[in-house]
Amino acid sequence: MNISVVVLTCNQKALTLRCLRSLASFIEAPGCELILVDNGSTDGTADAVRAEFPLVRLIVQDKNIGISRGRNAGLQRCTGEYLMILDNDTVADKETVFGLADYLRRNPEVGIVAPRLVSPGGETQRSFKSFPGIGVKIKNVLSGKKRTSVADNVPEYELEPFYIIGAAQMFTRDVYEMAGPLDEKIFYGPEDADFCMAVRKIWKRVVYCPQFTIVHDWQRATTKKLFSATGRRHLQGLLYFYAKHLRLF
């Protein structure tokens, strides 16, 4: 299989190197490539990656251009047939990546497939989501530090949620070209929900597959600093998303 994995990072050298180390055997496998998009890091991430992972294709931006633009920069340079976006705070492995690609190969009606995400302690995370309506967002804000990423009901079988978070998604090049690119007017969330909606518009399914597992640290930039620049950009993205789809709930 020809598989491309795109990892996006910004000033998180240790997490990024850990992610790449977990995929070392994938990076070296025939027909596989890993593209790292560095969104303006100033902590030496790019130099560290060049030194330890010469096979990684590195794209360095001079500033943080956002999640959608950053991922598009990597996806548009992929050579693989199967494309995967992966957060840099994940720990994955070659077998899981291959398994997701094989699932898409065997199920051509599926547009996006995503694995189970678990915390470092093994708890299943709520990565399968309903529409990110204004009520959901208000609840998240009010819950604050009490908010948890742990799933209340852990699915044992495949399901089709409204959307799957962008921490780990795989799709084919054809799907990306027909449904994408990611909407670059969304700087930080909810570009993942928007892309899943775009995939459904081309009559493809969005599927969560718990038989495949990736470890995810689940960084919550907007929860930790609600009124930071990132928090404000997230709010702008949400308002744009609601206006684009003419839907609040």
SULRALIN-V633438 format. One record per residue. RES is the residue in three letters. SS is DSSP state (H for helix, E for strand, L for the rest). Layout:
RES,SS / RES,SS
//
This chain:
MET,L / ASN,L / ILE,E / SER,E / VAL,E / VAL,E / VAL,E / LEU,E / THR,E / CYS,L / ASN,L / GLN,L / LYS,H / ALA,H / LEU,H / THR,H / LEU,H / ARG,H / CYS,H / LEU,H / ARG,H / SER,H / LEU,L / ALA,H / SER,H / PHE,H / ILE,H / GLU,H / ALA,L / PRO,L / GLY,L / CYS,E / GLU,E / LEU,E / ILE,E / LEU,E / VAL,E / ASP,E / ASN,E / GLY,L / SER,L / THR,L / ASP,L / GLY,L / THR,H / ALA,H / ASP,H / ALA,H / VAL,H / ARG,H / ALA,H / GLU,H / PHE,L / PRO,L / LEU,L / VAL,L / ARG,E / LEU,E / ILE,E / VAL,E / GLN,E / ASP,L / LYS,L / ASN,L / ILE,L / GLY,L / ILE,H / SER,H / ARG,H / GLY,H / ARG,H / ASN,H / ALA,H / GLY,H / LEU,H / GLN,L / ARG,L / CYS,L / THR,L / GLY,L / GLU,L / TYR,E / LEU,E / MET,E / ILE,E / LEU,E / ASP,E / ASN,L / ASP,L / THR,E / VAL,E / ALA,L / ASP,L / LYS,H / GLU,H / THR,H / VAL,H / PHE,H / GLY,H / LEU,H / ALA,H / ASP,H / TYR,H / LEU,H / ARG,H / ARG,H / ASN,L / PRO,L / GLU,L / VAL,E / GLY,E / ILE,E / VAL,E / ALA,E / PRO,E / ARG,E / LEU,E / VAL,E / SER,L / PRO,L / GLY,L / GLY,L / GLU,L / THR,E / GLN,E / ARG,L / SER,L / PHE,E / LYS,E / SER,L / PHE,L / PRO,L / GLY,L / ILE,H / GLY,H / VAL,H / LYS,H / ILE,H / LYS,H / ASN,H / VAL,H / LEU,H / SER,H / GLY,H / LYS,H / LYS,H / ARG,L / THR,L / SER,L / VAL,E / ALA,L / ASP,L / ASN,L / VAL,L / PRO,L / GLU,L / TYR,L / GLU,L / LEU,E / GLU,L / PRO,L / PHE,L / TYR,E / ILE,E / ILE,L / GLY,L / ALA,L / ALA,E / GLN,E / MET,E / PHE,E / THR,E / ARG,H / ASP,H / VAL,H / TYR,H / GLU,H / MET,H / ALA,H / GLY,L / PRO,L / LEU,L / ASP,L / GLU,L / LYS,L / ILE,L / PHE,L / TYR,L / GLY,L / PRO,L / GLU,H / ASP,H / ALA,H / ASP,H / PHE,H / CYS,H / MET,H / ALA,H / VAL,H / ARG,H / LYS,H / ILE,L / TRP,L / LYS,L / ARG,E / VAL,E / VAL,E / TYR,E / CYS,E / PRO,E / GLN,E / PHE,E / THR,E / ILE,E / VAL,E / HIS,E / ASP,L / TRP,L / GLN,L / ARG,L / ALA,H / THR,H / THR,H / LYS,H / LYS,L / LEU,L / PHE,L / SER,L / ALA,H / THR,H / GLY,H / ARG,H / ARG,H / HIS,H / LEU,H / GLN,H / GLY,H / LEU,H / LEU,H / TYR,H / PHE,H / TYR,H / ALA,H / LYS,H / HIS,H / LEU,L / ARG,L / LEU,L / PHE,L
//
